[in-house]
Amino acid sequence: MTYDINTISQSDLLKLLLSVKEQYSIEEIDGEKARCELEQQEKALLRRKQLESEIAISGFSRNEILDFISVKNGKELFATADDSDKEPRKIFGHFLYEGEMSILFGDAGVGKSILASDIAFFVSGGGHTWEGLESPNVPTLYIDLGMSTKQFVSRYKTAEPYIPNTFHRAMIDPTELSEKEILPEVTRLIAGMQSTDNPPKFIIVDNITNGFGTMTASTKMRNLLSEFKNLKDKFGLTILLIANPKKRKSWSAINLNDLGGWTNHLNFIDSVFAIGQSRCGKKFKYIKQIKTCEGKGLMDVMGVMLDNEPFLHYKYLGYNSEWGHLDGSLELVEKVPLTPEQEAILTNMLMKGEHSYAEIADFLDITEDEVIDFAIENRL
């Protein structure tokens, strides 16, 4: 066998050295060391072939193998970050970000569908303005598995001028389909809408607990969530699933365990938030962040109030303590929006950190709670 000294591999070189040592009894060559190094080379080669096989099975081409794993130090991590690595666009404040799959849950009758519709109108560029939030103007598809078209129109008959053409609603009656047909129909609908001129990129499914029957049993949830995640990744969607929690005490703090079997599959879910009933009055509710993958979690909850003018929706009341809602001790009033000038001054003063909340409130002639709410909402 002949070797080209310019192209010979380290493994072949070690084999050659061992062969020469055995043939000519050259003691200067450390045979044991060479043999160990050869074994390490062969193991590394075997492992690489196994990795290539696994990658090929997963759908990656051989050319992508070297880029499969990226390791960066601290400085490189931030210096090389492009826009796709940074905080994505907010869909609904700090509760929901673009590209996420999220769950909104709450007790039966608390107002989940009203909130979901409110979010859908807002995200699609219509509805009303949520304090401190800017509509992302994303075409929206609301898949309703519970309310008929007649019921929806009756509830929102005064909302027509506020609902844009970028809002789409699909009504699927789960009683007309077998349980095995519901998920394929929903996925076919979502995929089919992506071929339209202005495809909806924000999808709401209301209500997966009632609409999918035993598909939401713990043993089948994985398949259900996996299907939605595949759709999200394939078409670049943001998906909000509305769900019912397990039976819980009405006046206890909402937590992740209230989701019951869903907690076993949270690796599919990017964010979770919930709506709860306030004891300050039947029209008062609060929205609580339960899980987030983006930035800091919110310590307080968002207080809201049901209002019928100009159509059924929630009015923003600011951020407050969940316990204040649970014991009814909060004095909730409708919040007057800050002016753009006040927001600019607030941002500047809070970022400098030279004044207390009380001093800032006195300077702007607003309440200290308004300053605190603004700081929480904007993470200042």
C-alpha positions in Angstrom: 0.0 0.0 0.0 1.3 3.5 -0.9 0.5 6.7 0.9 0.6 10.3 -0.2 2.2 12.2 2.7 0.2 15.4 1.8 -3.2 13.7 2.0 -2.7 10.9 4.5 -5.2 11.0 7.4 -4.1 10.9 11.0 -5.8 7.5 11.4 -3.9 6.0 8.4 -0.6 7.6 9.7 -1.0 5.9 13.1 -1.7 2.6 11.3 1.4 3.1 9.2 3.6 3.8 12.3 2.3 0.7 14.1 3.0 -1.4 11.0 6.5 0.0 10.7 7.2 -0.6 14.4 6.1 -4.3 14.2 8.0 -5.0 11.0 11.3 -3.4 11.9 11.1 -3.4 15.7 11.7 0.3 16.0 11.6 1.1 19.7 11.4 4.9 19.3 7.8 4.7 18.3 5.5 4.4 21.3 3.3 1.6 20.1 0.8 1.6 23.0 0.3 5.4 22.7 -0.3 5.1 19.0 -2.7 2.2 19.5 -4.7 4.2 22.0 -4.9 7.2 19.7 -5.9 5.0 16.9 -8.8 3.5 19.0 -9.9 7.1 19.9 -9.9 8.1 16.2 -12.0 5.0 15.3 -14.5 5.7 18.0 -14.8 9.3 17.0 -15.3 8.2 13.4 -17.9 5.7 14.4 -19.8 8.3 16.5 -19.7 10.8 13.6 -21.2 8.2 11.2 -23.9 7.5 13.8 -24.6 11.3 14.1 -24.7 11.6 10.3 -27.2 8.7 10.2 -29.4 10.3 12.9 -29.3 13.7 11.2 -30.2 12.1 7.8 -33.2 10.4 9.4 -34.3 13.7 10.9 -34.4 15.3 7.5 -31.2 17.4 7.5 -28.9 17.2 4.6 -25.2 16.2 5.0 -24.2 19.8 4.1 -26.0 21.0 7.2 -24.1 18.8 9.7 -21.3 21.2 10.4 -23.9 24.0 11.1 -26.1 21.7 13.2 -24.6 23.0 16.5 -23.7 26.6 17.2 -21.5 27.4 20.2 -20.8 31.1 21.1 -19.2 32.8 24.1 -20.9 35.6 25.9 -19.7 38.5 23.7 -20.3 36.6 20.5 -23.8 35.7 21.6 -25.0 39.3 21.7 -22.6 40.8 19.0 -23.8 38.4 16.3 -27.5 38.4 17.2 -29.6 39.6 14.3 -33.2 40.7 14.5 -34.5 37.2 14.4 -32.6 36.5 17.7 -34.1 39.5 19.5 -37.4 40.0 21.2 -40.3 39.2 18.8 -43.2 41.5 18.1 -45.9 41.7 20.8 -49.3 40.3 19.7 -51.0 41.1 23.0 -48.7 42.9 25.3 -46.4 40.8 27.4 -49.0 38.0 27.4 -48.5 36.8 23.8 -45.7 37.2 21.3 -45.5 36.6 17.6 -44.6 33.0 16.6 -45.8 31.5 20.0 -48.3 28.8 20.7 -50.2 29.9 23.8 -53.0 28.8 26.0 -55.7 31.0 27.6 -57.7 29.3 30.2 -60.3 30.2 32.8 -63.3 28.9 34.7 -66.5 28.2 32.8 -68.6 31.4 32.3 -65.8 33.7 33.4 -65.5 35.4 30.0 -62.8 33.5 28.0 -64.5 33.8 24.7 -65.2 37.5 25.2 -61.5 38.1 25.9 -60.5 35.9 23.0 -62.8 37.9 20.6 -61.5 41.1 22.1 -57.9 40.1 21.4 -58.9 38.9 17.9 -60.5 42.2 17.0 -57.6 44.1 18.4 -54.8 42.1 16.7 -56.5 42.3 13.3 -56.5 46.1 13.6 -60.0 46.8 14.8 -61.9 46.6 18.0 -60.9 49.1 20.7 -57.5 50.3 21.9 -56.0 48.5 24.9 -54.2 51.0 27.1 -50.5 51.0 26.4 -50.7 48.4 23.6 -50.3 48.9 19.9 -52.3 46.7 17.4 -49.9 44.5 15.4 -52.5 44.5 12.5 -52.2 40.8 11.8 -54.8 39.0 9.7 -56.7 36.8 12.2 -58.7 33.5 12.0 -61.0 32.8 14.9 -62.1 29.1 14.8 -65.2 28.8 17.0 -66.1 25.3 18.2 -68.8 26.5 20.6 -70.9 29.5 19.5 -73.1 29.5 16.5 -73.0 32.3 13.9 -76.4 33.5 15.1 -75.2 33.7 18.7 -72.0 35.5 17.7 -73.9 38.1 15.6 -76.4 38.6 18.4 -73.6 39.2 20.9 -71.6 41.6 18.6 -74.4 43.2 16.5 -73.1 46.7 17.5 -69.5 45.8 16.7 -69.7 45.7 12.9 -68.1 49.1 12.3 -65.2 48.1 14.5 -64.4 44.7 12.9 -62.0 44.9 9.9 -62.0 42.6 6.9 -58.7 41.1 8.2 -60.8 39.4 10.9 -62.1 36.0 9.8 -64.4 33.7 11.8 -65.0 30.0 11.1 -67.8 28.1 12.9 -67.4 24.4 13.2 -70.1 22.4 14.9 -68.3 19.5 16.7 -71.6 17.7 17.1 -71.8 17.3 13.3 -68.4 15.5 13.1 -66.9 12.4 14.7 -64.1 13.0 17.1 -61.6 11.7 14.6 -62.8 14.2 12.0 -62.5 17.4 14.0 -58.8 17.8 14.1 -58.2 17.0 10.4 -60.9 19.5 9.5 -59.4 22.2 11.7 -55.9 21.6 10.3 -57.2 21.5 6.7 -59.0 24.8 7.3 -55.9 26.6 8.7 -53.6 25.2 6.0 -56.1 26.1 3.2 -56.4 29.7 4.4 -52.6 30.1 4.0 -53.0 30.1 0.2 -55.3 33.1 0.2 -54.2 36.6 -0.8 -53.9 37.9 2.7 -53.5 34.7 4.8 -54.3 34.8 8.5 -51.2 34.5 10.7 -52.9 34.7 14.0 -55.1 31.7 14.8 -57.5 31.3 17.8 -59.2 28.0 18.5 -62.1 28.3 20.9 -62.6 26.0 22.8 -60.3 23.0 22.5 -61.5 21.4 25.8 -65.1 21.3 24.6 -64.5 21.0 20.9 -62.0 18.1 20.8 -63.6 15.8 23.3 -61.4 13.0 24.5 -58.5 14.4 22.3 -57.8 16.6 25.3 -57.4 13.6 27.6 -53.8 13.4 28.8 -52.8 10.4 26.7 -54.0 12.2 23.4 -52.9 15.8 24.1 -49.5 15.2 22.7 -50.9 14.4 19.3 -53.2 17.4 19.4 -50.5 19.9 20.4 -48.0 18.3 18.0 -50.4 18.9 15.1 -50.9 22.6 16.0 -47.1 23.1 16.5 -46.4 21.6 13.1 -48.9 24.1 11.5 -47.3 26.9 13.5 -43.8 26.1 12.4 -44.7 25.3 8.8 -46.7 28.5 8.1 -45.1 30.9 10.6 -48.3 31.3 12.7 -49.1 32.5 16.2 -51.7 30.2 17.8 -53.9 30.9 20.8 -55.8 27.9 22.2 -58.7 28.5 24.6 -59.1 25.8 27.3 -61.0 25.0 30.5 -59.0 24.3 33.7 -59.6 21.3 35.9 -62.0 21.9 38.8 -60.6 24.4 41.2 -61.6 26.7 44.1 -63.0 29.8 42.6 -61.4 32.2 45.0 -57.9 30.7 45.1 -55.0 32.2 43.2 -54.6 30.9 39.6 -51.6 28.8 38.9 -50.2 26.4 36.3 -51.4 23.3 38.1 -55.0 24.4 37.4 -54.4 23.3 33.8 -54.4 19.7 34.9 -53.2 17.2 32.3 -52.0 20.0 30.0 -49.0 20.6 32.3 -47.5 17.3 31.2 -47.1 18.8 27.6 -46.0 22.3 28.3 -42.9 21.7 26.1 -45.2 22.4 23.2 -46.5 25.7 24.8 -44.6 29.0 24.8 -46.9 31.0 27.0 -49.9 30.6 29.2 -52.2 33.2 30.6 -55.6 33.1 32.4 -58.6 35.2 33.1 -60.1 35.2 36.6 -63.2 36.6 38.4 -62.6 39.5 40.7 -64.6 39.7 44.0 -64.7 43.5 43.6 -67.8 43.0 41.4 -69.2 40.7 38.8 -68.2 43.0 35.9 -64.5 43.0 37.1 -62.0 40.4 35.9 -58.3 40.1 35.8 -55.8 38.6 33.4 -52.8 36.8 34.8 -49.6 35.7 33.1 -48.8 32.1 34.1 -45.9 31.1 31.8 -43.7 33.1 29.4 -40.6 32.4 27.4 -40.0 36.1 26.6 -38.4 38.5 29.1 -39.5 38.9 32.7 -42.7 37.6 34.1 -45.4 40.0 35.3 -45.7 40.1 39.1 -49.1 41.7 39.1 -52.3 41.0 37.1 -54.1 43.2 34.6 -57.5 44.4 35.9 -60.3 44.7 33.3 -64.0 45.6 33.4 -66.8 44.4 31.1 -68.4 47.2 29.1 -71.2 47.2 26.5 -70.4 50.4 24.8 -69.9 50.6 21.9 -70.0 46.8 21.9 -69.2 44.0 24.4 -65.6 44.2 25.4 -63.1 44.6 28.3 -61.9 48.0 29.5 -58.4 48.2 30.8 -58.1 49.2 34.5 -54.4 48.9 35.2 -52.2 46.4 37.0 -52.9 45.4 40.6 -52.4 42.5 43.1 -54.3 39.3 42.4 -55.0 39.0 46.2 -56.7 42.4 46.0 -59.1 40.9 43.4 -59.6 37.7 45.5 -60.4 39.4 48.7 -62.4 42.2 47.1 -60.3 45.0 48.7 -59.4 46.9 45.5 -61.2 50.1 44.5 -61.4 49.6 40.8 -62.2 52.5 38.5 -61.8 53.0 34.8 -58.4 54.3 33.9 -57.9 57.5 31.9 -55.2 56.9 29.2 -52.0 58.9 29.5 -51.1 61.3 26.8 -48.1 60.7 24.5 -46.3 63.6 26.2 -46.9 62.1 29.7 -45.7 58.7 28.5 -42.5 60.2 27.1 -41.7 62.1 30.3 -42.6 59.0 32.4 -40.2 56.8 30.3 -37.4 59.3 30.6 -37.8 59.8 34.4 -38.2 56.1 35.1 -35.1 55.2 33.0 -33.0 57.7 34.8 -34.1 56.4 38.2 -33.5 59.7 40.0 -37.0 60.2 41.3 -39.5 58.1 43.4 -42.8 57.0 42.0 -44.5 59.6 44.3 -42.3 62.4 43.0 -43.0 61.5 39.4 -46.7 61.3 40.1 -46.7 64.8 41.6 -44.7 66.2 38.7 -47.2 64.8 36.1 -50.3 65.3 38.2 -51.3 61.7 38.1 -51.6 59.0 40.7 -48.7 56.9 42.0 -50.6 53.8 40.9 -50.5 55.1 37.3 -46.8 55.5 37.5 -46.4 52.0 38.9 -48.7 50.5 36.2 -46.7 52.2 33.5 -43.4 50.9 34.9 -44.8 47.4 35.1 -46.3 47.4 31.6 -43.1 48.8 30.0 -40.7 46.9 32.3 -38.9 50.1 33.4 
